[in-house]
């Protein structure tokens, strides 16, 4: 009898011990599962791609540091690409820049379809439409570019484009108005990239003149730059420098037709120049702050980056800086947006 009671006590102790162990394991599994789910969600947000309500895709660009500006001297640029020293001097000195906060950047340049939605919802008129001067376009009958003229605007450039082509003939002010509308629509801040953010995103870890290296070899795989397709069409512009390759596009190409860079961004070389947030100063790099440089506080010209389908190879380098008055409009100029993480 005593033996029976003793055995019962041992069985009960073992039962409760096993129950406690199983309960603890279940709790750990639930807690671990929730933690893993939360981690997965964070990783998805950090490493993935977001798509906003108008179908615009953006990639998260991590914080980091890089060397901003030309990796070679102005004298070497002259030797390689001609022109004079002043053409390249504003890309120097090369200097360290730290981007302290991650940001989302448009995978593609803003398209005609996206800009059309902005106009439809707001009734917005671009500067080329409001000032009556119009934009630039291609006259097929004469085989020449012409402008400014009211017959050309973001709606019409003289050659066929569909909704997934980058929007053209938009000024810096038009680009900012688009960002303001998108910020209100999405409930978060959209803006043009700073010049430092743009070059950091373009380089994507590279230190060479192009994301493909220090020569134009392979450049046609990642960018829409004047090539043999364009040369055949642009008979009145044979003094241009044309790549030996052929991509099938005389003018702009639909976004995303070429290989992206390591950050997953398309057309960071070529296709169209892109407005940046900054004012331009030729001497800014000499005293630019190391951390998150915002650009000069005042100026008369705004920065444009990227190069275009219309331009020479040297104008498509990662460090090349072009500038224009904010009301400038062109067949080779569009923009890309940045979104600040919440």
C-alpha positions in Angstrom: 0.0 0.0 0.0 2.8 2.4 0.9 4.6 1.3 -2.2 1.5 2.1 -4.3 1.2 5.6 -2.7 4.9 6.2 -3.3 4.5 5.3 -6.9 1.5 7.5 -7.3 3.4 10.5 -5.8 6.3 9.9 -8.2 3.9 9.7 -11.2 2.2 12.9 -10.2 5.5 14.7 -9.7 6.6 13.5 -13.1 3.3 14.6 -14.7 3.5 18.1 -13.3 7.2 18.4 -14.2 6.5 17.4 -17.8 3.5 19.7 -17.9 5.6 22.7 -16.7 8.3 21.9 -19.3 5.8 21.6 -22.1 4.1 24.9 -21.1 7.4 26.7 -21.0 8.4 25.3 -24.4 5.0 26.5 -25.8 5.5 29.9 -24.3 9.0 30.2 -25.8 7.7 29.0 -29.2 4.9 31.6 -29.2 7.3 34.4 -28.0 10.0 33.3 -30.4 7.5 33.2 -33.3 6.2 36.7 -32.6 9.8 37.9 -32.3 10.7 36.2 -35.6 7.6 37.7 -37.2 8.5 41.1 -36.0 12.1 40.8 -37.2 10.9 39.6 -40.6 8.6 42.6 -40.9 11.5 45.0 -40.0 13.8 43.3 -42.4 11.2 43.4 -45.2 10.8 47.1 -44.6 14.5 47.8 -44.6 15.6 45.6 -47.4 12.6 45.5 -49.6 10.8 47.8 -52.0 7.8 49.9 -51.2 5.1 50.8 -53.7 2.9 53.8 -53.0 -0.7 54.5 -54.0 0.1 55.8 -57.5 2.2 52.7 -58.2 5.6 54.4 -57.7 8.3 52.0 -56.5 11.0 53.1 -54.1 14.0 51.4 -52.7 15.4 52.0 -49.2 18.9 53.4 -49.5 20.9 52.7 -46.4 22.9 55.3 -44.4 26.6 55.3 -45.2 29.6 57.3 -46.4 31.3 57.8 -49.7 33.8 60.0 -51.6 31.8 62.7 -53.5 33.2 64.4 -56.6 35.5 63.4 -59.4 38.1 60.7 -58.7 40.4 62.2 -61.2 41.8 65.7 -61.7 40.4 68.3 -64.0 43.6 68.0 -66.1 43.0 64.3 -66.5 39.4 64.9 -67.5 40.6 67.4 -70.2 43.0 64.8 -71.5 40.3 62.1 -71.7 37.3 64.1 -72.7 38.5 67.5 -74.1 37.0 70.9 -73.2 38.7 73.1 -70.6 39.5 72.9 -67.0 36.6 75.0 -65.8 34.2 72.4 -67.3 35.3 69.9 -64.6 36.7 72.0 -61.8 33.4 72.3 -59.9 33.5 68.5 -59.3 36.6 69.0 -57.1 37.9 68.5 -54.5 36.7 65.0 -54.0 35.6 64.8 -50.3 34.1 62.5 -47.8 30.4 62.7 -47.2 28.4 60.9 -44.5 24.7 60.2 -45.1 23.4 59.7 -41.6 19.8 58.6 -42.3 18.4 56.0 -44.7 15.9 57.3 -47.3 13.7 55.8 -50.0 14.5 56.7 -53.6 12.4 56.2 -56.7 13.4 53.1 -58.6 12.6 54.9 -61.8 12.4 58.5 -63.0 8.9 60.0 -62.6 6.9 58.9 -65.6 4.4 60.6 -67.8 1.5 58.5 -66.4 2.4 59.5 -62.8 2.7 63.2 -63.7 -0.6 63.0 -65.7 -2.3 61.8 -62.5 -0.9 64.7 -60.6 -2.3 67.1 -63.2 -5.7 65.3 -63.3 -6.2 65.5 -59.6 -5.0 69.1 -59.1 -5.6 70.9 -62.4 -1.9 71.9 -62.3 -0.4 73.7 -65.2 3.3 73.5 -65.7 5.5 76.6 -66.1 6.0 76.0 -69.9 2.2 76.0 -70.2 1.6 79.0 -67.9 4.3 81.3 -69.2 3.2 80.7 -72.8 6.8 79.9 -73.9 6.3 76.2 -74.1 9.0 73.6 -74.2 11.4 71.9 -76.6 10.6 69.2 -79.1 11.7 67.3 -82.2 10.5 68.5 -85.6 10.4 65.4 -87.8 10.0 67.3 -91.1 13.2 69.4 -90.5 15.1 66.7 -88.6 16.0 69.3 -85.9 15.2 70.2 -82.3 13.2 73.4 -81.8 12.0 75.5 -78.9 10.9 77.1 -76.8 7.5 77.0 -78.5 4.0 76.6 -77.1 3.4 73.5 -79.3 5.7 71.5 -77.0 5.2 70.7 -73.4 5.2 67.6 -71.1 2.2 66.4 -73.1 3.9 66.6 -76.5 7.6 66.4 -77.6 7.3 65.7 -81.3 8.1 62.0 -81.0 6.0 59.1 -79.7 6.1 58.3 -76.0 3.9 56.2 -73.8 3.0 56.5 -70.2 6.0 54.7 -68.9 8.5 57.1 -70.4 10.1 59.8 -68.1 8.2 63.1 -68.1 10.0 65.9 -69.8 9.8 69.7 -70.3 9.2 70.1 -66.5 10.9 72.9 -64.5 12.4 72.6 -61.0 9.3 74.3 -59.7 7.0 71.8 -61.5 9.0 68.9 -59.9 8.6 70.5 -56.4 4.9 71.0 -57.0 4.6 67.3 -57.8 6.5 66.3 -54.6 4.2 68.6 -52.5 1.1 66.9 -54.0 2.5 63.4 -53.5 3.4 64.3 -49.9 -0.2 65.3 -49.1 -1.6 62.3 -50.9 0.6 59.8 -49.2 0.8 61.5 -45.8 4.6 61.4 -45.7 7.3 63.6 -47.0 8.3 63.4 -50.7 10.9 65.7 -52.1 13.7 66.0 -54.6 17.0 64.4 -53.5 19.9 66.5 -52.3 22.9 66.4 -54.6 24.8 64.3 -52.1 22.0 61.8 -51.7 21.8 61.6 -55.5 25.5 60.9 -56.0 25.5 58.4 -53.1 22.6 56.5 -54.6 24.1 56.7 -58.1 27.5 55.3 -57.0 25.9 52.5 -54.9 29.3 51.7 -53.5 31.4 52.3 -56.6 34.3 54.7 -56.7 34.8 54.8 -60.5 33.7 57.3 -63.1 30.7 55.2 -64.0 28.9 52.4 -62.1 30.5 50.1 -64.7 34.1 51.3 -64.3 36.4 54.0 -65.6 35.7 53.5 -69.3 32.6 53.7 -71.5 32.8 50.0 -72.1 29.6 48.4 -70.8 28.0 51.7 -70.3 25.3 51.0 -72.9 24.1 48.1 -70.7 23.1 50.4 -67.9 22.3 53.7 -69.6 20.5 55.4 -72.5 23.2 57.6 -74.0 23.6 58.8 -77.6 24.6 55.8 -79.6 24.4 54.5 -83.2 20.6 54.4 -83.1 20.6 58.1 -82.4 23.3 58.8 -84.9 21.2 57.4 -87.7 18.3 59.7 -86.9 20.2 62.9 -85.9 21.7 63.6 -89.2 22.0 67.3 -88.4 23.9 66.6 -85.2 26.8 64.4 -86.4 29.3 66.4 -84.3 27.9 64.6 -81.3 29.9 61.9 -79.6 28.1 58.6 -80.1 28.7 55.2 -78.4 29.5 52.4 -80.8 26.6 50.3 -79.5 22.9 50.4 -80.6 20.0 50.2 -78.1 17.0 50.9 -80.4 16.1 54.3 -78.8 16.9 57.6 -80.6 15.5 59.8 -77.8 14.3 58.8 -74.3 13.6 55.2 -73.4 10.8 53.8 -71.2 12.1 53.7 -67.6 13.8 50.5 -66.5 15.1 49.2 -69.8 18.7 48.9 -68.7 20.5 47.1 -65.9 20.0 48.7 -62.4 22.8 49.6 -60.1 23.6 47.7 -56.9 20.9 49.6 -55.0 18.3 48.5 -57.5 17.9 51.9 -59.1 17.5 52.3 -62.9 18.7 55.0 -65.3 21.1 56.7 -62.8 23.3 57.2 -65.8 21.6 58.6 -68.9 18.0 58.7 -70.2 17.2 62.1 -68.7 19.0 64.6 -66.4 17.3 64.8 -63.0 16.5 67.9 -60.9 18.1 67.9 -57.4 17.0 70.0 -54.4 20.2 72.0 -54.1 21.3 75.4 -55.4 24.5 75.3 -57.4 27.8 76.7 -56.3 31.0 76.0 -58.2 33.1 76.3 -55.0 30.7 74.4 -52.7 32.8 71.3 -52.4 35.7 73.4 -50.9 33.6 74.1 -47.7 30.8 71.5 -47.9 29.9 70.0 -44.5 30.9 66.3 -44.2 27.6 65.2 -42.7 24.4 65.4 -44.9 25.4 68.4 -47.0 22.2 70.4 -47.9 23.8 72.5 -50.6 24.2 76.3 -50.6 21.5 78.3 -48.8 21.0 80.7 -51.8 21.7 80.8 -55.5 20.3 81.4 -58.9 20.8 77.9 -60.5 19.6 74.5 -59.4 21.5 71.2 -59.7 20.8 68.6 -62.3 22.4 65.1 -62.3 22.6 61.9 -64.3 23.4 62.8 -67.9 20.9 61.9 -70.7 20.2 60.3 -74.1 21.4 63.5 -75.7 24.7 63.9 -74.0 28.4 63.0 -74.3 29.9 60.2 -72.3 31.7 62.6 -69.9 28.4 64.2 -69.0 27.1 60.8 -67.7 29.7 60.3 -65.1 28.6 59.8 -61.5 30.3 63.1 -60.4 29.1 65.3 -63.3 27.3 68.5 -62.2 25.0 70.4 -64.5 22.9 73.4 -63.5 20.2 75.7 -64.8 17.7 78.3 -63.7 14.7 76.8 -61.8 12.3 77.7 -64.8 14.5 75.8 -67.3 12.8 73.1 -69.3 14.2 70.6 -71.8 13.8 67.4 -73.8 16.5 65.8 -71.8 15.4 66.8 -68.3 13.0 65.1 -65.8 13.3 64.1 -62.1 13.2 61.4 -59.5 11.8 61.6 -56.0 13.0 60.7 -52.5 10.7 59.7 -49.6 11.7 60.2 -46.0 11.0 57.1 -43.8 8.5 57.7 -41.1 
